[in-house]
């Protein structure tokens, strides 16, 4: 994709383009801002020969059809403009990225990116269970890649990382691909029932990943704990993964083998991890490769949600822990490495989705709200999280108590979902400029775009 854009705009440096590949420059219908030297910006004489800042508002030409930016040597910023594959959607509309919107380079479904040998030769289960079995994903906004990783226990030995590239590639997304070096050969996978922290090639074994992954730098993933192939016991290790090369590095060991929910703070360069269904947490210092000791909430009865999700309110710095029978708010002191319980939450109004385990969700700073969706779908119990989305006013959570939830039904294409799906934990990309979610709900279905309404 970078090479294709560089040919269209030979004056734009690759480093600049990599910083803003989403939502790209095709079929623009909104504002375009160019900062820096901008010569011959438009053959339509909009800003020919201008050196400095150029701003064009309203309808912009389709930049990929002509040399509109060929002499730009500064920073290019495009905001609020959806790529062609996700343009024209109404609020709460869903579009399947298949058919005319199918990727032209990568695969249309996650299953298509799994090597044939693994599709048929997984020692237990099959890699479809990377989606269905207590596993999630993480989105690297700096690269436009949504990464999917999981499996574990008796569900799948598949230990590879699969990406969905949301970046526009000629009007369609780039699609699914396997990070080949992250996946073991089947010959290197042990078959005994034991704690396989690594396979014989030294790569990390497969796990139920839950909410235990984070992006800790551009192109670098963090993973901790989870339920191991093939024993089902919890992993006692943490890893970083280079998402360009597939190389894995074993990190300092966490305080205990657990199921974790984690969030990363770039200012402190630390990860906070909370044990599922316990009143215990710990911090990981990325720079120092060191964990704190296990620490305990002041009120031991206010345990973290089982199979829960942690979401950070970036406006207030607080955390929403949500899932199943318990949801709570926390405040965090990243310097002192302490977490304070602000209280449990009682949901009112539309409570079906927020009552599920294994949810996906995020904080929307423009709307000052949390959006919640996906989740557990065993026996169809969580279908609501795939046909509706829930919205929670973040201001209502400042003092946790009874908090109202509003669910809105989705329109358009129906998202694929298996009845055995145990959760979706952050297996989505949130693109705030266009207010769109790209969500992977099923191994054999395409990715889906969900259009959220404008911020209130």
C-alpha positions in Angstrom: 0.0 0.0 0.0 2.8 2.4 0.8 4.5 1.8 -2.5 1.2 2.4 -4.4 0.6 5.7 -2.7 4.3 6.7 -3.1 3.9 6.3 -6.9 0.8 8.4 -6.9 2.5 11.1 -4.7 6.2 10.8 -5.3 6.9 13.9 -3.2 5.4 12.4 -0.1 7.8 10.5 2.2 6.9 7.0 3.2 7.3 7.9 6.9 4.6 10.6 6.5 2.3 8.2 4.8 2.7 5.5 7.4 1.6 7.9 10.0 -1.8 8.5 8.3 -2.7 5.5 6.1 -6.2 5.4 7.6 -8.5 6.6 6.1 -6.3 7.3 3.0 -7.1 9.4 0.0 -9.7 7.7 -2.1 -13.1 9.1 -3.0 -12.8 12.0 -0.6 -16.0 13.9 0.3 -14.8 15.9 3.3 -12.0 18.1 4.4 -8.4 17.9 3.3 -5.6 19.6 5.1 -2.0 19.8 3.9 0.7 21.3 6.2 4.2 22.1 5.0 5.4 22.8 1.5 2.6 22.1 -0.9 3.5 22.9 -4.5 1.0 22.1 -7.4 -1.5 20.9 -4.9 -4.3 20.6 -7.5 -4.5 20.6 -11.3 -7.8 22.3 -10.8 -5.8 25.4 -9.7 -7.1 25.2 -6.1 -3.7 25.9 -4.7 -1.1 25.7 -7.4 2.4 26.6 -6.3 1.4 27.3 -2.7 4.3 26.9 -0.3 3.0 26.6 3.3 -0.3 25.5 4.7 -3.1 24.5 2.4 -6.7 23.7 3.5 -9.4 22.6 1.2 -12.9 22.1 2.7 -16.0 20.6 1.3 -15.8 18.1 -1.5 -12.3 17.3 -2.6 -11.3 15.5 -5.8 -10.5 11.9 -5.8 -6.8 12.4 -5.1 -5.7 9.0 -6.5 -6.8 9.9 -10.0 -4.3 12.7 -10.5 -1.1 14.4 -9.3 -2.9 16.4 -6.6 -0.2 15.9 -4.0 2.8 15.0 -6.1 5.0 17.9 -4.9 4.1 17.7 -1.2 7.1 17.4 1.1 5.4 18.2 4.4 2.9 16.4 6.6 -0.4 15.2 5.1 -3.4 15.0 7.4 -6.8 13.7 6.3 -9.5 13.5 8.9 -13.2 12.6 8.9 -13.2 10.9 5.5 -14.1 7.2 5.3 -12.3 5.0 2.8 -14.5 3.9 -0.1 -15.1 0.5 1.4 -16.9 2.0 4.4 -18.3 5.2 3.0 -22.0 6.0 2.7 -23.1 4.2 5.8 -25.9 5.5 8.0 -25.7 5.5 11.8 -25.8 2.0 13.2 -25.5 0.4 9.8 -23.4 -2.7 9.3 -21.5 -3.6 6.1 -19.9 -7.0 5.5 -16.5 -6.5 3.9 -17.1 -9.2 1.2 -18.3 -9.2 -2.4 -17.6 -5.8 -3.9 -15.9 -4.8 -0.6 -13.7 -7.9 -0.2 -10.0 -7.4 0.2 -8.0 -7.3 -3.0 -4.6 -8.4 -1.5 -5.3 -10.2 1.8 -7.9 -12.8 2.6 -11.6 -12.1 3.2 -12.0 -14.3 6.3 -9.7 -15.2 9.2 -10.1 -18.9 8.3 -8.8 -18.2 4.8 -5.5 -17.0 6.3 -4.9 -20.2 8.2 -2.6 -22.6 6.4 -4.3 -25.7 5.0 -2.1 -28.0 7.1 -3.3 -26.3 10.2 -7.0 -26.3 9.1 -6.9 -30.1 9.0 -4.0 -31.0 11.3 -4.5 -29.1 14.6 -3.8 -31.6 17.4 -6.9 -30.6 19.2 -10.0 -28.8 17.9 -9.2 -26.4 15.1 -8.0 -22.8 14.6 -11.6 -21.6 14.2 -11.6 -21.7 18.0 -9.1 -18.9 18.0 -12.3 -16.9 17.6 -14.8 -18.9 19.6 -12.7 -20.0 22.7 -12.1 -17.3 25.2 -9.8 -15.2 23.0 -9.6 -11.7 21.7 -7.6 -9.2 19.7 -5.8 -5.9 19.8 -5.7 -3.0 17.4 -2.4 -1.2 16.5 -3.7 2.2 15.4 -0.2 3.2 14.3 -0.1 0.5 11.6 -3.8 0.0 10.9 -3.6 -3.7 11.9 -6.1 -5.5 14.0 -4.4 -8.6 15.5 -6.1 -11.8 16.4 -4.5 -14.3 18.7 -5.8 -17.1 20.9 -6.9 -20.8 20.9 -5.5 -22.7 23.9 -6.5 -25.5 26.2 -8.3 -28.3 24.3 -9.6 -25.9 21.6 -6.6 -25.2 19.4 -2.8 -25.5 19.4 -2.6 -22.7 16.8 -0.1 -20.1 18.1 0.1 -17.7 15.2 -0.9 -14.1 14.9 -3.4 -13.1 12.2 -3.9 -9.5 11.2 -6.8 -7.7 9.6 -5.4 -4.7 7.8 -8.1 -2.0 7.8 -6.1 0.3 5.5 -7.6 1.3 2.1 -6.1 -0.6 -0.8 -7.7 0.7 -3.9 -11.1 1.2 -2.4 -11.2 -2.0 -0.3 -9.5 -3.1 2.9 -6.1 -4.9 2.6 -7.6 -7.8 4.6 -6.5 -10.8 6.6 -3.0 -12.2 6.6 -0.9 -14.5 8.7 2.3 -13.4 10.4 4.1 -16.5 9.2 7.1 -16.5 11.5 4.8 -16.4 14.6 3.2 -19.8 13.7 4.9 -23.1 14.6 5.1 -26.0 12.2 2.8 -28.8 13.2 5.9 -31.1 13.7 7.0 -28.7 16.5 3.7 -28.9 18.4 3.8 -31.3 21.4 0.7 -33.5 21.8 1.0 -34.5 25.5 -1.5 -33.1 28.0 0.8 -30.7 29.8 1.6 -27.0 30.4 3.1 -26.2 27.0 4.4 -22.7 27.6 6.5 -23.0 24.4 6.7 -25.5 21.6 9.8 -27.3 20.5 10.8 -24.4 18.2 10.8 -22.0 21.1 7.7 -20.0 20.1 5.1 -19.3 22.8 2.3 -21.9 22.9 -1.3 -21.3 22.3 -3.6 -19.8 25.0 -7.0 -18.6 25.7 -5.9 -14.9 25.4 -9.0 -13.4 27.2 -8.3 -9.6 27.7 -4.6 -10.2 28.4 -3.1 -8.5 25.4 -2.0 -4.9 24.6 0.0 -2.8 22.1 3.0 -1.5 24.0 4.7 0.3 21.1 4.1 0.7 17.4 4.2 -2.9 16.0 4.8 -4.5 19.4 2.3 -6.7 21.2 2.3 -7.7 24.9 0.6 -11.0 26.1 0.3 -12.3 29.6 -1.2 -15.4 31.2 -4.2 -17.2 29.7 -5.3 -20.8 29.6 -2.5 -23.0 28.1 -2.6 -25.6 25.4 -3.0 -28.4 26.3 -3.5 -28.6 30.0 -5.9 -25.7 30.5 -3.8 -24.4 33.4 -2.9 -20.7 33.3 0.3 -19.5 31.8 3.0 -18.2 34.2 4.7 -16.2 31.4 4.5 -12.8 29.7 5.8 -12.2 26.1 6.4 -9.3 23.7 5.9 -10.0 20.0 7.4 -8.0 17.1 4.4 -7.8 14.8 6.7 -7.1 11.8 9.0 -10.1 12.1 7.0 -12.5 14.4 9.9 -12.7 16.8 8.8 -13.4 20.4 10.7 -12.3 23.5 10.0 -13.8 26.9 9.6 -11.1 29.5 9.9 -11.0 33.3 7.4 -13.5 34.8 4.2 -12.0 36.3 3.4 -12.5 40.0 1.2 -15.5 39.4 -0.3 -17.6 36.5 -3.7 -16.1 36.0 -6.4 -14.9 33.6 -5.7 -11.2 33.1 -7.4 -8.1 31.9 -4.7 -5.5 30.9 -4.4 -1.8 29.8 -1.3 0.0 28.7 -0.4 3.6 29.6 2.0 5.2 27.1 3.1 8.1 29.4 4.1 5.8 32.3 5.1 3.1 29.8 3.5 0.5 32.1 0.8 -2.2 31.8 -1.8 -2.6 34.5 -3.1 -6.2 34.9 -6.1 -7.2 37.0 -6.8 -10.9 37.9 -10.2 -12.1 36.8 -12.6 -12.8 39.6 -10.1 -11.7 42.3 -9.3 -8.4 44.1 -5.7 -8.5 43.0 -3.7 -6.5 40.4 -0.1 -5.9 39.4 1.9 -3.4 37.2 4.4 -4.3 34.5 7.2 -1.7 33.8 7.9 -2.0 30.1 11.2 0.0 30.2 12.6 -1.9 33.1 11.1 -5.3 32.2 9.9 -5.7 35.8 6.6 -6.6 37.5 5.4 -5.2 40.8 4.4 -7.6 43.5 0.7 -8.7 43.5 -1.3 -5.9 45.2 -4.8 -6.1 46.8 -7.8 -4.0 46.5 -8.8 -2.4 49.8 -12.2 -4.1 49.7 -11.5 -7.8 48.9 -15.2 -8.4 48.3 -15.2 -6.2 45.2 -13.5 -8.7 42.9 -12.8 -7.9 39.3 -15.3 -9.3 36.8 -15.0 -12.9 35.7 -14.0 -13.1 32.0 -14.2 -9.3 32.2 -12.9 -6.4 30.1 -10.9 -3.3 31.1 -11.6 0.0 29.3 -9.8 3.2 30.0 -11.6 6.5 30.2 -8.8 8.7 28.6 -10.5 11.9 29.7 -10.6 11.1 33.4 -8.0 8.4 33.6 -10.4 6.0 35.3 -11.0 2.3 34.3 -14.3 0.6 33.6 -14.2 -3.2 34.4 -17.2 -4.8 32.8 -18.5 -8.3 32.4 -21.1 -10.7 33.5 -22.5 -10.4 37.0 -20.1 -7.6 38.2 -19.0 -4.2 36.8 -16.9 -1.6 38.6 -14.9 1.6 38.3 -11.3 2.1 39.3 -8.9 5.0 39.6 -5.2 4.4 38.8 -2.1 6.1 40.1 0.5 5.0 37.5 3.4 6.5 39.4 2.6 5.0 42.8 1.3 1.9 41.1 -1.9 1.7 43.0 -5.5 1.1 42.0 -8.5 2.4 44.0 -11.9 0.9 43.8 -14.5 3.6 43.2 -17.4 1.2 43.5 -19.5 -1.5 41.9 -22.1 -0.5 39.2 -25.7 -1.5 39.0 -26.9 -1.2 35.4 -30.4 0.1 34.6 -32.3 0.4 31.3 -31.1 -1.9 28.5 -29.0 -4.3 30.4 -28.8 -7.4 28.1 -25.4 -6.6 26.5 -23.6 -5.3 29.7 -24.6 -8.5 31.5 -22.5 -10.7 29.1 -19.0 -12.1 29.6 -16.2 -11.6 27.2 -17.3 -8.2 25.9 -15.7 -5.8 23.4 -15.8 -2.0 24.0 -14.0 1.3 24.1 -14.2 4.8 25.4 -15.2 7.4 22.8 -13.6 10.7 23.9 -15.6 12.8 21.3 -18.9 11.5 22.7 -17.7 11.1 26.3 -19.3 7.6 26.3 -18.5 3.9 26.4 -19.6 1.7 23.5 -20.1 -2.0 24.4 -20.8 -4.9 22.0 -19.9 -8.5 21.1 -19.5 -10.9 24.1 -20.4 -14.4 25.0 -22.8 -16.2 22.7 -23.0 -19.7 24.1 -26.4 -21.2 23.1 -27.2 -17.9 21.5 -27.4 -16.1 24.9 -25.3 -13.2 23.7 -26.8 -12.6 20.3 -27.7 -9.1 21.5 -24.1 -8.0 21.4 -24.0 -8.8 17.6 -27.3 -7.2 16.6 -27.1 -4.2 18.9 -24.6 -1.9 20.5 -24.9 -0.4 24.0 -23.9 3.2 24.9 -23.1 4.4 28.5 -22.6 8.1 29.4 -19.1 8.2 30.9 -20.1 11.1 33.2 -22.6 8.8 34.9 -19.7 6.6 36.0 -17.8 9.3 37.9 -19.7 8.2 41.0 -20.6 4.6 40.4 -24.1 3.6 41.5 -27.1 3.0 39.3 -26.1 3.8 35.7 -28.4 3.8 32.7 -27.5 1.9 29.5 -29.1 2.5 26.1 -29.0 -0.2 23.4 -29.6 0.5 19.7 -30.4 -2.1 17.1 -28.0 -2.5 14.2 -29.2 -2.4 10.6 -27.7 -3.5 7.3 -25.8 -6.8 7.0 -26.1 -9.4 9.7 -22.9 -10.3 11.5 -21.9 -14.0 11.5 -21.6 -15.5 15.0 -21.1 -19.1 16.2 -23.2 -20.4 19.1 -20.1 -21.6 20.9 -18.4 -18.1 20.9 -17.2 -17.4 24.5 -16.3 -13.7 23.9 -14.8 -11.1 21.6 -12.4 -9.1 23.9 -11.2 -6.1 21.8 -11.3 -8.0 18.5 -12.1 -4.8 16.7 -10.5 -1.6 15.3 -12.0 1.8 16.4 -11.5 4.6 13.9 -12.6 7.8 15.6 -12.1 10.0 12.6 -14.9 8.3 10.7 -16.7 6.9 13.8 -16.5 3.4 12.5 -15.7 0.0 14.1 -14.2 -2.9 12.1 -15.2 -6.0 14.0 -14.3 -9.7 13.5 -17.0 -11.8 14.9 -16.5 -15.2 13.3 -13.6 -17.2 11.7 -15.5 -18.1 8.5 -17.2 -14.7 8.1 -15.8 -11.5 6.7 -15.0 -8.5 8.9 -17.8 -6.0 9.4 -17.9 -2.2 9.5 -20.2 -0.7 12.1 -21.1 3.0 11.6 -21.7 4.9 14.9 -23.6 8.2 15.0 -21.9 11.6 15.2 -20.9 12.5 18.7 -23.6 14.2 20.7 
